[in-house]
Amino acid sequence: MFQKLRSDILRELSPIRLLLVNAGGFSSNGVNPSLSFGLNGNQIELLRDVGVECIAFSQTRSEDISTVAENLGIELHEAESETTQFYFKMKSEFSLLDHEIAFICRDHADLPVMKNVSFTAVTPDAPLEVKSESYYAAYGSGGHAVREIASLIIKSKRYPNGWSE
């Protein structure tokens, strides 16, 4: 099989230093909590190795969300009711510019943040209005989407002039 990472995705992902994730869609359906941490958290560890942090947030507290975030090895902030405020808090805390943040989103409340960052990815269950504002549509939901985008970021960092397999 031959794959090539699109040059426009390379340009958008190469400066990324923070992957911000709306974890509202995490459930045991998105990632099976019984899978080993090594398999689930591997992409997140590789992401850190290339200098990218991954932070998730949710508007509610949920055991499913916590379990998936823990299995992936992602720092989770729960009960964050205001998406935009949380975005600016993370941006300030990590001293980042908008183009250094990638955002995996899925809700209407994510639209204001989507307008700030240069790379957004949506999950398949996102409403059409949110999908139409996104740069990339992930194939997987929940933790699968996180691993998919993490993989793209890792490849863009490792192969800045293009990647093919």
C-alpha angles and dihedrals in degrees: 000000000000122000130174126191109232114248092230090057090048090054092049097044103039095078093046116126100162131042108200116196132195097217094190089109096052112118138142085269091060094050125003105237090210091068114102120266092236092061095044099037097042095091091048091052090049089049090055089048089062092048102264124127122207120212125177129196137186134189092225138039113251135166090216092054092046092048094051093046090049092049090050093046093239124148106241128205110196131197093027099156098179115058096189094051091049091050093053091045091055092043090054095041092054094036093234138156121230093255090057093063127079118196130204106200142172112168140073088244087065095062097090092052091045089062091058103049123067097220123047129168126191131204120239091253094058117118116261092249090059093044091053091057094048128099096213136021113216118220095217133056130228114348091000089063090050092053091046094053092040088055091052092049092049092051092048090053095045096042107033091164094052139291133232135172 
